[in-house]
Amino acid sequence: MVDEIKNELSNLEKEKNIKILYAVESGSRAWGFASKDSDWDVRFIYVHNYDWYLSINEKKDNIETILPNDIDLSGWELKKALLLFRKSNPPLLEWLRSPIIYKEDFTTATQFRNAVKTYFNPKSCLYHYLHMANGNYNAYFKEEIVRLKKYFYVLRPILACLWIERTNEMAPMEFDILINTEISKSDLKSEINKLLLKKKSGEEIDTGKRIQIIDDFIIEKLNYLKVLLNDVDFSNSPDVDFLNNIFRNTLKEVWKN
């Protein structure tokens, strides 16, 4: 499938007359709790040629397409990515830490990574993950019988918040790392790992009774993080010139011939 994804990215470059600078896996496969039938969530940053930018017209700055082979392709144009990076956009920061990289032919992603500490905004990321955890919990855990795999979509953003609070750095994508660093209670960790093992093995875990020890942890941490977010005071004025240089340097590097 990796070769198929790379082939689809190459086809997209030809079809759209673009260069893909960086492409990664962003979903459950990168998080480490994919099922056997999970989709392939491919995310990428791309750049047009010089002439595309030499225009006063506003143009589409993203590409989205779902292919019949369960490949979900979604990408951002470089200028859009840089503007979002300036705002410490969590999904983009996750892409830069993905353990599964399909394409990285130029230095752009390295330039982004080298600047993460400068542009990282913990409050922005805490808000994003807390909003995600709250939304998923309220959507999927209203009844006593629930879709058990949805626990991961609440736990992962909660653990990401705890990582950010502890380290003041962007959280890793891998769920295993977050469990081992942010959960100290052995009984809680054991219950989560049992669920994780079932999901990874492809076992059917769609519905079941709620797991009390996990519910208690979620409610405790959601309440804690709501208070924490109100207390976080962070603001900065990121250097736009540095990001402009990434944009210019990338154009030169990609289209030097």
C-alpha positions as CSV (number, residue, x, y, z in Angstrom):
1,M,0.0,0.0,0.0
2,V,2.9,2.4,0.7
3,D,4.0,2.1,-3.0
4,E,0.4,2.7,-4.1
5,I,0.2,5.8,-2.0
6,K,3.5,7.1,-3.4
7,N,2.2,6.4,-6.9
8,E,-1.1,8.3,-6.2
9,L,1.0,11.3,-4.9
10,S,3.0,11.2,-8.1
11,N,-0.1,11.2,-10.2
12,L,-1.5,14.1,-8.3
13,E,1.6,16.1,-8.9
14,K,1.2,15.6,-12.7
15,E,-2.5,16.2,-12.7
16,K,-2.3,19.5,-10.7
17,N,1.1,20.7,-11.9
18,I,2.4,20.9,-8.3
19,K,5.3,19.6,-6.3
20,I,4.5,17.8,-3.1
21,L,7.0,18.9,-0.5
22,Y,6.0,16.6,2.3
23,A,3.5,13.8,2.7
24,V,2.7,11.7,5.8
25,E,0.1,9.5,7.5
26,S,-2.0,11.4,9.9
27,G,-4.8,9.2,11.2
28,S,-5.1,6.1,13.3
29,R,-2.2,4.4,11.5
30,A,0.1,7.1,12.7
31,W,-1.4,7.2,16.1
32,G,-0.8,3.5,16.5
33,F,-4.3,2.1,17.0
34,A,-5.4,1.3,13.4
35,S,-7.7,-1.6,12.7
36,K,-7.1,-3.9,9.8
37,D,-9.7,-2.0,7.7
38,S,-8.7,1.5,8.7
39,D,-8.4,4.1,5.9
40,W,-5.1,5.6,4.9
41,D,-5.2,9.3,5.9
42,V,-2.5,10.9,3.8
43,R,-1.8,14.6,4.4
44,F,0.6,16.7,2.5
45,I,2.1,20.2,1.8
46,Y,2.5,21.3,-1.8
47,V,3.8,24.2,-3.9
48,H,2.8,25.6,-7.2
49,N,5.1,27.0,-9.8
50,Y,6.2,30.7,-9.8
51,D,3.5,31.8,-12.3
52,W,0.7,30.5,-10.1
53,Y,1.7,33.0,-7.4
54,L,2.1,35.9,-9.7
55,S,-1.6,36.7,-9.9
56,I,-4.0,39.0,-8.1
57,N,-6.7,36.4,-8.2
58,E,-7.6,34.4,-5.1
59,K,-7.1,30.7,-5.7
60,K,-7.9,27.5,-4.0
61,D,-5.3,26.6,-1.4
62,N,-6.1,23.0,-0.6
63,I,-6.6,19.7,-2.3
64,E,-8.9,17.0,-1.1
65,T,-9.8,13.7,-2.7
66,I,-10.9,10.2,-1.5
67,L,-9.8,7.4,-3.8
68,P,-11.5,4.0,-4.3
69,N,-8.6,2.2,-2.6
70,D,-9.3,3.7,0.8
71,I,-6.7,6.4,0.4
72,D,-7.9,9.8,1.7
73,L,-5.7,12.5,0.3
74,S,-5.7,16.0,1.7
75,G,-3.1,18.7,1.3
76,W,-2.4,22.4,2.0
77,E,-0.6,24.8,-0.4
78,L,2.6,26.1,1.1
79,K,1.5,29.7,1.9
80,K,-1.6,28.3,3.7
81,A,0.6,25.9,5.6
82,L,2.9,28.7,6.7
83,L,0.0,31.0,7.8
84,L,-1.3,28.1,9.9
85,F,2.1,27.3,11.2
86,R,2.4,30.9,12.5
87,K,-0.8,30.2,14.5
88,S,0.6,27.0,15.9
89,N,-1.9,24.9,14.1
90,P,-2.1,21.5,15.9
91,P,-2.9,19.2,12.9
92,L,0.1,20.7,11.0
93,L,2.4,20.3,14.0
94,E,1.2,16.7,14.1
95,W,2.1,16.1,10.5
96,L,5.6,17.3,11.2
97,R,5.9,14.6,13.9
98,S,4.3,11.8,12.0
99,P,6.2,8.4,12.3
100,I,5.0,7.5,8.8
101,I,6.5,9.7,6.0
102,Y,5.6,8.9,2.4
103,K,7.5,11.8,0.7
104,E,10.0,14.4,1.8
105,D,12.1,15.4,-1.3
106,F,13.0,19.0,-0.2
107,T,14.2,20.8,2.9
108,T,10.9,22.6,3.6
109,A,9.7,20.2,6.3
110,T,13.1,20.4,8.0
111,Q,12.8,24.2,8.0
112,F,9.4,23.9,9.6
113,R,10.6,21.5,12.3
114,N,13.6,23.7,13.1
115,A,11.1,26.5,13.8
116,V,8.5,24.6,15.9
117,K,9.8,25.8,19.3
118,T,9.7,29.4,18.1
119,Y,6.1,29.2,16.9
120,F,4.6,26.7,19.3
121,N,1.7,28.1,21.2
122,P,0.7,25.8,24.1
123,K,-2.6,27.5,24.7
124,S,-3.7,27.1,21.1
125,C,-2.9,23.4,21.1
126,L,-4.4,22.8,24.5
127,Y,-7.6,24.5,23.3
128,H,-7.6,22.3,20.2
129,Y,-7.2,19.0,22.0
130,L,-9.6,19.8,24.8
131,H,-12.2,20.9,22.3
132,M,-11.7,17.6,20.5
133,A,-11.9,15.5,23.7
134,N,-15.0,17.3,24.9
135,G,-16.7,17.0,21.5
136,N,-16.0,13.3,21.2
137,Y,-17.0,12.5,24.7
138,N,-20.3,14.3,24.5
139,A,-21.0,12.8,21.1
140,Y,-20.2,9.1,21.8
141,F,-20.7,8.6,25.5
142,K,-24.3,9.5,26.3
143,E,-25.6,6.0,26.9
144,E,-24.4,3.0,29.0
145,I,-23.7,0.9,25.9
146,V,-21.1,2.8,23.7
147,R,-18.8,2.3,20.8
148,L,-15.7,1.3,22.8
149,K,-13.2,2.3,20.1
150,K,-14.3,5.9,20.6
151,Y,-12.5,5.9,23.9
152,F,-9.3,6.4,21.9
153,Y,-10.6,9.5,20.3
154,V,-11.2,11.0,23.8
155,L,-8.2,9.6,25.5
156,R,-5.6,10.7,22.9
157,P,-6.4,14.4,23.0
158,I,-6.6,14.3,26.8
159,L,-3.1,12.7,27.0
160,A,-1.8,15.2,24.4
161,C,-3.0,18.0,26.7
162,L,-1.2,16.4,29.7
163,W,2.0,16.1,27.7
164,I,1.9,19.7,26.6
165,E,1.3,20.8,30.2
166,R,4.2,18.8,31.4
167,T,6.7,19.5,28.7
168,N,5.6,22.8,27.1
169,E,6.1,21.0,23.8
170,M,4.0,19.5,21.1
171,A,2.7,16.1,21.9
172,P,3.9,13.0,19.9
173,M,1.4,11.3,17.6
174,E,2.0,7.8,18.9
175,F,-0.6,6.7,21.4
176,D,1.7,4.2,23.1
177,I,4.2,7.0,24.1
178,L,1.4,9.1,25.5
179,I,0.0,6.2,27.6
180,N,3.4,5.3,29.0
181,T,4.4,8.9,29.9
182,E,1.0,10.4,31.0
183,I,-0.7,7.5,32.9
184,S,0.9,6.3,36.1
185,K,-2.0,4.1,37.5
186,S,-1.3,0.5,36.5
187,D,-4.9,-0.6,36.6
188,L,-6.0,2.2,34.3
189,K,-3.1,1.6,31.9
190,S,-4.0,-2.1,31.8
191,E,-7.6,-1.5,30.8
192,I,-6.6,0.9,28.1
193,N,-4.0,-1.5,26.8
194,K,-6.5,-4.3,26.7
195,L,-8.8,-2.2,24.5
196,L,-5.8,-1.2,22.4
197,L,-4.8,-4.7,21.8
198,K,-8.3,-5.7,20.6
199,K,-8.4,-2.8,18.2
200,K,-4.9,-3.5,16.7
201,S,-5.7,-7.2,16.3
202,G,-8.9,-6.3,14.3
203,E,-11.2,-7.7,16.9
204,E,-14.7,-6.4,16.9
205,I,-15.0,-3.8,19.7
206,D,-17.8,-1.7,18.3
207,T,-20.2,-1.7,21.2
208,G,-20.0,-2.6,24.9
209,K,-20.6,-1.4,28.4
210,R,-18.7,1.7,29.5
211,I,-15.5,1.1,31.4
212,Q,-15.8,2.8,34.7
213,I,-12.1,3.3,35.4
214,I,-11.6,5.0,32.0
215,D,-14.7,7.1,32.4
216,D,-13.6,8.3,35.8
217,F,-10.2,9.3,34.4
218,I,-11.8,11.1,31.4
219,I,-14.2,13.1,33.6
220,E,-11.5,14.0,36.1
221,K,-9.1,15.2,33.4
222,L,-11.6,17.1,31.4
223,N,-12.6,19.1,34.4
224,Y,-8.9,19.6,35.3
225,L,-8.0,20.8,31.8
226,K,-10.9,23.3,31.6
227,V,-9.5,25.0,34.7
228,L,-5.9,24.7,33.4
229,L,-6.8,26.4,30.0
230,N,-8.3,29.4,31.8
231,D,-5.0,29.8,33.7
232,V,-2.7,29.5,30.7
233,D,-1.5,32.9,29.6
234,F,0.5,32.8,26.5
235,S,0.9,35.3,23.7
236,N,3.7,36.0,21.2
237,S,4.3,37.8,18.0
238,P,5.9,35.3,15.7
239,D,8.5,36.5,13.1
240,V,6.8,36.7,9.8
241,D,10.0,37.4,7.9
242,F,11.4,34.0,8.9
243,L,8.3,32.3,7.4
244,N,8.5,34.4,4.3
245,N,12.1,33.2,3.9
246,I,10.9,29.6,4.1
247,F,8.4,30.3,1.3
248,R,11.0,32.0,-0.9
249,N,13.7,29.4,-0.3
250,T,11.3,26.6,-1.1
251,L,10.3,28.2,-4.5
252,K,14.0,28.5,-5.3
253,E,14.8,25.0,-4.3
254,V,11.9,23.3,-6.0
255,W,11.9,25.3,-9.3
256,K,15.7,26.0,-9.6
257,N,15.7,24.4,-13.1
